[in-house]
Amino acid sequence: MLRRALALLPLLLAACAPDATRRGSTVLFASGADLQSINPLFTVHPLARQVQRYVLLTTLVRRDSSLAIEPYLARRWAWSEGGRRLTLFLPGAPRWHDGRPTTAADAAWTLERARDPAIAYPRRTDLATLVAATAPDDTTLVLQFSAAPGTIPDVLTDLAILPRHLLDTVPPARLRQAAWQEAPVGNGPFRFVAHEPNRRWVFARNPDFPAALGGPPVLTRLVLAVVDEPMTKLAALTSGELDFAGIQPAHAAFVARDPALAVRDYPLLLTTGIVFNARRAPFAAAAARHIVSAALDRAALVDGFTYGYGSAATGPLPPELAPAPVAPPSAPAGMASGLAFELLTVGSGEAALEQMIQAQLAARGITARIRQLDLSTYLDRVYGARHDFDAAVVGTTGDLGLGYLQPLAALSGLDAPTDTAALLRLFREAAPVAFIYHARGLQGVNRRVRGVELGLRGELASVTRWSVAP
């Protein structure tokens, strides 16, 4: 089917006139789904998190191209009380896009909301040792910890700061429905312009973004276009209707033949696996989780599905961060026959990865019934309060602080220790997730866009420096 579709593409594209040059300095970036939420307190969607910290909002600190922490909203900081007190200084902070100044009180409010159990911030466990966040004045933020973190917590590079003056009157239980969600006011290098659900997000250059924080973007506009069908996305990329589009490995050679496009692959902190629901049968038993995990031929999945744009996962960490992985316990023998479960996934296409998994498990006497869902239904069933699933394919964006592992364990229904060594041992011995592969990103990029840096920080990390060739 794929070969037939690719054979027909030149006929389809011949009827499409190039659109890229008519857009000028507006860049269209394809997203496979609408952003889950524009509020960083509720987001697990990887691209949404990038939009928050690189486009609409700002974080206290950020990571440079070498992944070292550097100043951003906080221009400097100091430790005291044996490393249990962190004071950050925010002089020259940008104004919110409604004209109000960004203050340390905004940052303190955001962190306190992130600590609130009622909010269920996905990385709340990363703030377990944070006792209080206070703002003695507009430019000073004080973070008090119960135990010295040893370094700037990675979560501060990820949690974008929110405007307290627009959200502090909203009860925590209703923050997800706040009016700000539909017309968000930020303080980042781009301003919100419009959102058409399941179609696009539009952001415009913020000419007032401070030079100390990188200055205004070069682009006039950034548009996130929601395109969920891979072949539609491919056609739009090659016809010039999109400037960026994530492409499937099977399409890389086809895209590379187009002189107007470049194929860019790059490392990601993104791991794909199967999360098991340990709250109910059959995966309430750790033995069943180990059986399914042991039945997967990860090398074959990497070769057959990613076409080599990935590495087989022996655990939650990619080989660059875990050069000597410890093998998990072997699966119990004689229990695979008759094991059956429903495997949830997002999409409406061929589900190639899921079909390969299904075939591998079937060869071991395990029945996996694939059920594809739209994103909102999938999120409700897997991440909602009912956790109505047996197992689900998940793509998890990682972080250098390993904070993403606690939510994964909780999603499975297991209690996750805060100690890193104990947490890694839990994943090895209890197998809440069968990690399959660590991905490499694969983007088709129109060569008219310059200054693009793709890597572990994400696709949008350099967006303020993107420019368009004349």
N, C-alpha and C positions, 0 to 999 in steps of 0.2 A: 504493500500500500504506500509506504514512504517513497519508494522509487518512482511509482506512478505519479505521486503528488509532485515530486521534484521535477519530473519530466514535463509536467504541465505548467510549472511556474514561469518559464520564459514566455509562454503564450499569454499568460495572465499579465505579466509585467510589461509586455510590449504595449499594452493599451494604457499604461499609467504614465503620465508625464511627470518628470522630476519636479518636486515641490520645494526641495531644500533651499535653493537659492532665493526663492521668493519670501522665505521667512526672515531673512536678514539675521539679526542677532538674537532671535528667539530659538531656543533649542527644545526639541521634543524628545523626551525620555520615556520609554515604554515601561509600564509596570504590569505584571501579570495579573494583578488584582487591585481593587481599590484599597487605599490605605486603611488599615484596621481602625486606627484612631489617630488623630493629630495630637492628642494629649499624651505626653511621655509617661504619665503615671499609669497608663493602661495598655501600653503597646508592647506586643511581642513581634509584630510584623517588621522584618529587617529593614525594608526600604522606608517605612514610616519612621523608624528610629533615626535613620540617616537624614530624612527631611527635617526632623525636629532639631538635631544638633548641628547640621551644616547649612540649612536653608532658612527656616523660619525663626528659630530660637538660638540660644547660646548656652553652653555649658560652663561650669566654673573653670575647668581646665580641659585640655584636649591632648591628643597624641600627635606627634609630628610624624614625618614619613619613616623615621626609624623606630617608631612606636614608643619613644620616650615622652614622658609627660612634660608639657610646656604650658606657660600661662595663657589664659584666654580671658574670660570675664574677670577672674581673679588675676591681677597682675603680679602679685607676690604673696608669700605666706610664710608663717613662722610656727615652729613647734615649741611647746612648753609643757610643764608638769610631767616630765619624763616621757614625752611623746603621746600623752593622752589628751592634749588640748591643741587644736589646730586653728590658728587665726589667719583668715584670708582677707586680703585687702583688694577692694574693687573700685579704684579711682578711675574716672573717665568712662564709666560704663555707658553703653548705648542707651538711647531712649526707646521706650516702647513705641510701636508704630502709631499709637494714638497721641504721642507727644509727652506722655508721662515718663519721668526718669526711672531707670532700672536701679533698684537699691538692694542692699544686703538683706532687707526684710523680705524681698521677693524670694531670694535664695533660701532663707531660713524657713519661710512658709512652705516652699516646695519640698524641702527635705523633711519637715515635720509631717506633711501630708504623705510623703513616701513611707514614713515610719508607721503610719496609722493602719492597723489591721483592716479597718473597714474599706480602705482603698484597694488593698490587694495588689500593690505595686509588684510587678514581676521580679524585681531584684531587691525586694525588701530584706531578704536575709543578708544581703551585702551590708546592710545598715544595722545589723544586730547589735554591734558594740557602740553605736552612736546613741548617746544618752540625751543630748539636747543640741539644737541648732538655734542660736540667738543672734540678734543684730543690735549691738550697742549703739551704732549710728548707721548712717546711710551707706557708708563705704566699708564697713567692717563686719565680717561674718565670723562667728566663733562656733567651732564644732567641738563638743566635749565627748570623749570616748571613755567607756568603762575599762578598756584595755588598749594599750598602744597598738595601732594598726601597723606601725613600722614604716609605712610609706603612704603616699596619697592613695586613698581607696580608688580602685578602677571605676567604681560606679559614678564617681564625680566627673569622669570623662564622657559618660553616657546619658546621665539624667539632665535633660535640658530644663532650664529655669523657667517658671511660669509667672504670669503677671498677677500678683496677689490682689491688686486693686480691682480686678475684674472677676476674681473667683473666690475670694475669701468669704463672701456672703452665701455661697452655695454649700449646703450641707454635704459632708463627705459622701453620703450614700447617693447623692444626686449629681455628683461631678461628671459622671459619664454622660449625662443628658444636658449638661450646661450649654447655654446658647453660644458660648465661646467656641464650642466644637464645630459649629456651622460657619462661623466667621471669626477665625482665630486671629488675635492681635499678638504679634511676636516682637522680638527686638533684634532679629538676626539680619543677615545680609540681603535677604529677600523678603518682600511683603506679600501677604496673602491677597489674592485678587478674586479668585472664584473657585468653587467646587461644584462640579456636576456629578452626582453620585454614579459610580460605576462607569464614568466616562473620562473625567480629567480633573486635575488640580492645576491651577495657574498661579504662578508667583512672579512678581516684578522686582526689578533691581531697587534696592534701598540706597538712594544717593547719600544718605546721611550716616551710613555705617562707619564707625571710627577707623581712622588709619591704623591706630595701635592694634586693632583687632583684625587687620587685613585689608581694611578699606572697602569701598563699594565693589560689587561684582562688575565684571566686564560685560557680561550678557545683559540684554534688556529684559528678557523674560525666560523663565524656565517652566515648561509645561510637562506634567506627568500624565501621559496618556494611558488609560487602562485598556490593555489588549490581552485577553486571556487565551486566545487560540494561537498556538505556535505557528501555524501556517499563515494565519492572518498577519501576525507580527512580522514574520519573515518577508511576506509580500510588501508590507508597508515600509520596511527597512530598505529593501532593494529598489523600491520605486521612489525613494526619497521622501516619503511621508513621515518617517521617523529618523531621528539622528542617532539614537541609541536603542538597541533592543537586545535583551538576553536571547541567545540562540541555543538550540540544541546541538550537542556535539556532532550529530549526523549531518547538520547543515553547514558546518564550518567551512568545508572545502568549497561548497557552492557559493557562500558569501565571499570567500577570499578571491574568487575569480572576478569579482566586480571591482574595477579600478577606483570607484568612488568610495569604497568601503574598506575598512581594516578589521581584521578579526583579532581581538585582544583577549588573551587568557591570563589569569592572575590568581594568586592565592587568596583563599577566603577562610575566615573563622566560621565555617558553616558545615555542620555535620548532619547527615541524613541517617535516620534510623527508624526503628519501630518501637514506640513506647507501649508498654504493656500495662493494662489496668489491673493492679494487684488487689483491688477491692472486691473482685468477683471472679468466679470461675470463667475460664480455666486457669487464668494467670494469677489467682490468689496463691497458687503453689509456685514457689521459686523454681521447682524442678521443671515445670512447664515452660517457664521463661527461658531457662537454660537450654531446653530441648530445641525450641525454635531458633534461638541464637546460634546454637551449634550446627543446625541444619543448613545455614546460609553459606554459600560459596561466595564470599565477598570479592575475591579476585575476579571471578567470572562476572559478577554484577558490575564491577568497575569497568572491565573490558567491554562488556556488552551494552551497558547503558550510558556510561560517560565517555566511551571511546578513548579512554586513557586520561581524560581531564578530571582526575581525582585519584585518591589513594584509599586502599582498603583500610577500614577502621578496625583496629584491635582494641579500641577503647574510646573514651570521649575526647582524647587529645590527638591532634594531627601529628604526623611523624616529626615535623619540625620542632614541636614542643614536648614530645615524648619519644625520644630516640630509642629507649629501651623499655617497651611496654611489657607488663606482666601478664602472662596468659591467664585467662579466666579458668575457673574450675571446669572440668569436663562435665558434659551433660549426662544425667543418669540414663542407662541403657534400658531398652524395652518398654518405654512409655510413649513413644511417638505415635504408634498406631492408634487411630481413633481420635486423636487430638484435632479439634475443629474450632475455628473462631472466625469472626468477622473482622476484616481489615479495612479501616476507613482511610480515605485519601481525598485530596482536593483535585477537582478538575472534571473535564467532560470528554477528554480525548482517549487515546489508546491505552493509557496507563501502562507504558512499557515496563517500567521498573517493577510495578506491582505484579504484572503478569510473570515476569522473570522470577520474582520471589515466590509467587504462587506455584510455579512449575518446580522450583527447587524443593519447596516444602512437600509438594505432592509426591515427589520421588522418595521421600522419607516417611510417607504415610500420614502426612499432616494436611488437613484441609483448611485453606485460607479463602474465605469468600470475600472478594473485593467489592467494596461499595464506594463509588465516587460521589462526592457531595460538593455543592457550591461552598465558597469560603465561609460565608456567614453561618450556614448550617453546620459545617465542620467545626468551626470555632465554638459554637454553642454546645455541640455534643461532646467535644473533647475537653475544652477548657471551661465550659459552663459548670454550674454548681452540681449538676447531676452526674457529670462524668460518665455519660451514656455511651460507652464503647468497650470493646474487648481489647483491641489493639489499633494503633493508628500510625501511619507514616508521618514523621515529623522532620522538618528541616529546621535545625536550631542554630541560631547565630551565637557564636561563642564570645567570650571575652577573656582577656589575659588574667583576670582575677578569678576565673572559674566560677563566677557567680551564677552562670546559667545552669550549673548542675543541680543546685538546690531546687529551682522551679521544676526541673525535669523529674527529679525524684518525687516531689510533691504531686506532680501531674500523674505519676504512676500510683500514688497513694502510700508512699513510704516516707517515713520520717528521715530527714536528711541532717546529718551532723554538720556543724559549722567548721570543724577542723578539716583542712584540705586532705590530709592523708587518710583520715577516716572516711571522708566523702568518696574518694577514689576507690577505697576498699569496698564501700557499699555497692558502687556500680560494678565492680568486678565480681563480687560474691553474690549479690542479690539480683543482679541483672534486671533493673527496672526498664532498661532500654537495650535493644539489640542494635548497636551502632553498626552501620553498613559501610558508609564511605565518607571521607572528608573531601569536600568539593573544591574544584577550581572554578572561578567565575569565567564565563565565556560571553563576551559582548560583541555584537556587530556595531561598529562606530563609523559614522560618516566622517570622511577625512576633512571635511570643512571645519570641524570642531577641533580646536587646538588647546594645548595645555592640560590634557586629560591624564590623570594619574589614577590607576586602578590597583587596589591591593587590599591588605588585611583591614585597612580602615574603612573600606567600602567603596562604592562606585562614585559617591557624591563628595568625597573628602576634599577634592580640589575644585569644586564647582565654582567658587568665587574667582578662580583664575582662568576658567574656560573662556575662550574667545572664538570668533568665527572668522575664517579666512575671507578676505575681500573678494 
